[in-house]
């Protein structure tokens, strides 16, 4: 193993710790996904290092992207944000495991991934945007009236609304709504520094 390979392994481990602990866990506090991010990163890096060819490593990376896509489709507990962290962990491990004698471009790309993830997941970015799944205690088929009703009860401007269920028997409507709150309505960030999407339980909005 060359000095360049050893240096890239050290850089990758540092990047994986920053990504999983410094960024993700500090903001979202999910220990199980920290383990997953570190495992994916180190596992991909180790396999790519052992296989040692760019062609095989490329095939491995594409295969793992496909596996993670399947996991995303079959799991309701992994958000799009967490999939992005998965991909970032996978990409940094794959780049660090590829055989190379010039570590500066790889280091720069790994640093770019970390910077992008830090900025894209920053709690102040699009901090007024919210997402809720809401069940209303009335069956409302008119979308214009439904937008006005949901916006009034959530206290914000509805930007996107999709009716998931219109129950004329039980007189309820379930909608997936994305909305924007006013600056003076914005709650203070929680202890993790994140603004977390909410999901209202059935009957929570009256």
C-alpha positions in Angstrom: 0.0 0.0 0.0 1.4 3.4 -1.1 1.8 6.5 1.0 -0.9 8.1 -1.2 -3.3 5.3 -0.4 -2.7 5.6 3.3 -3.1 9.3 3.2 -6.4 9.0 1.4 -7.7 6.4 3.9 -6.9 8.9 6.7 -8.6 11.7 4.8 -11.6 9.6 4.2 -12.0 8.6 7.8 -11.7 12.2 8.9 -14.3 13.2 6.3 -16.7 10.4 7.3 -16.5 11.5 11.0 -17.1 15.1 10.0 -20.1 14.1 7.8 -21.7 11.7 10.3 -20.9 13.3 13.6 -20.0 16.9 12.9 -22.9 17.5 10.5 -25.6 14.9 10.6 -25.7 13.8 14.3 -25.1 17.4 15.6 -28.2 18.5 13.6 -30.5 15.5 13.6 -29.5 13.2 16.6 -30.1 9.8 14.9 -27.4 7.5 16.2 -28.5 4.5 14.0 -27.9 6.5 10.9 -24.4 7.6 12.1 -23.5 3.9 12.3 -25.0 3.4 8.8 -23.1 6.3 7.3 -19.8 5.2 8.8 -20.3 1.6 7.8 -21.2 2.5 4.2 -18.2 4.8 3.9 -15.6 2.5 5.4 -17.0 -0.6 3.7 -17.0 1.0 0.2 -13.5 2.4 0.8 -12.1 -1.0 1.9 -13.7 -2.9 -1.0 -12.5 -0.4 -3.6 -9.0 -0.4 -2.1 -8.8 -4.2 -2.2 -10.2 -4.6 -5.7 -7.8 -1.9 -6.8 -9.1 -1.1 -10.4 -11.2 1.9 -11.4 -13.5 -0.3 -13.6 -14.4 -2.6 -10.7 -14.8 0.3 -8.3 -17.1 2.1 -10.7 -19.3 -1.0 -11.0 -19.3 -1.3 -7.2 -20.3 2.3 -6.8 -23.2 2.1 -9.3 -24.4 -1.2 -7.7 -24.5 0.4 -4.2 -26.3 3.4 -5.6 -28.9 1.0 -6.9 -29.2 -0.8 -3.5 -29.6 2.5 -1.7 -32.3 3.5 -4.1 -34.2 0.3 -3.3 -33.8 0.9 0.4 -35.2 4.4 0.0 -38.2 3.1 -1.9 -39.0 0.4 0.7 -38.4 2.4 3.8 -40.6 5.3 5.1 -38.2 6.1 7.9 -35.4 7.4 5.6 -35.9 10.9 4.3 -34.5 12.4 1.1 -32.1 14.3 3.3 -30.7 11.1 4.8 -30.4 9.5 1.4 -28.2 12.5 0.5 -26.0 11.7 3.5 -25.8 8.1 2.4 -24.7 9.1 -1.1 -22.1 11.5 0.3 -20.7 8.8 2.6 -20.6 6.3 -0.3 -19.0 8.8 -2.7 -16.2 9.8 -0.3 -15.4 6.2 0.4 -15.4 5.3 -3.2 -13.1 8.2 -4.2 -10.7 7.4 -1.4 -10.5 3.7 -2.3 -9.7 4.3 -6.0 -6.0 3.8 -6.9 -4.3 7.2 -7.5 -0.9 8.8 -7.0 -2.3 12.4 -6.8 -4.3 12.9 -3.7 -4.9 16.6 -4.1 -7.9 16.4 -6.6 -9.5 13.6 -4.5 -9.1 15.6 -1.3 -10.6 18.7 -3.0 -13.6 16.7 -4.2 -14.2 15.2 -0.7 -13.9 18.7 0.8 -16.4 19.9 -1.8 -18.9 17.2 -0.8 -18.6 18.2 2.9 -19.0 21.9 2.1 -22.1 21.2 0.0 -23.7 19.0 2.6 -23.0 21.6 5.3 -24.6 24.4 3.3 -27.5 22.4 1.8 -28.6 21.0 5.2 -28.0 24.3 7.1 -31.0 25.1 9.3 -31.1 28.7 8.0 -31.5 27.6 4.4 -35.2 27.8 3.3 -36.0 27.9 7.0 -39.6 29.2 6.4 -40.6 26.2 4.4 -42.6 23.5 6.1 -44.1 20.1 5.3 -47.1 18.5 7.0 -49.5 15.6 6.3 -52.8 16.9 7.7 -56.2 15.2 8.2 -59.1 17.7 8.3 -62.4 17.0 10.0 -64.4 17.8 6.8 -64.5 16.4 3.3 -63.5 19.2 1.0 -63.3 18.5 -2.8 -62.8 22.1 -3.9 -59.0 22.7 -4.1 -59.2 26.5 -3.8 -61.3 26.3 -0.7 -59.0 23.5 0.6 -55.9 25.7 0.1 -57.5 28.6 2.0 -58.7 26.3 4.8 -55.3 24.6 5.3 -53.4 27.9 5.0 -55.6 29.5 7.7 -55.3 26.6 10.1 -51.5 26.2 9.6 -50.9 29.9 9.7 -48.9 30.0 6.5 -49.0 30.4 2.7 -49.7 27.0 1.0 -47.2 26.5 -1.9 -48.1 22.9 -2.8 -51.1 20.7 -1.8 -52.0 17.1 -2.8 -55.1 15.4 -1.6 -54.2 11.9 -0.4 -57.6 10.8 0.7 -61.1 12.2 0.4 -63.4 10.3 2.8 -67.0 11.2 2.1 -68.3 8.5 4.5 -66.4 9.7 7.6 -66.3 13.4 6.4 -62.4 13.8 6.4 -59.8 14.9 4.0 -56.1 14.0 4.2 -53.7 16.2 2.4 -49.9 16.4 1.9 -49.1 20.1 2.2 -46.0 22.2 1.8 -46.3 25.8 3.0 -44.2 28.8 4.0 -44.6 30.6 7.3 -44.0 34.3 8.0 -40.7 35.4 9.5 -42.4 36.4 12.8 -43.9 32.9 13.1 -40.7 31.1 12.7 -39.9 29.0 15.8 -36.4 29.1 17.3 -34.2 26.2 16.2 -34.2 23.2 18.5 -31.1 22.1 20.5 -29.8 20.2 17.4 -29.9 23.3 15.3 -32.4 21.9 12.9 -35.9 22.6 11.7 -37.7 19.2 11.6 -40.6 18.4 9.3 -43.7 17.5 11.2 -46.5 15.1 10.6 -49.8 15.8 12.3 -51.7 12.8 13.6 -55.3 12.1 12.6 -57.6 14.7 13.9 -54.8 17.0 15.0 -56.0 19.9 12.8 -59.5 21.0 13.7 
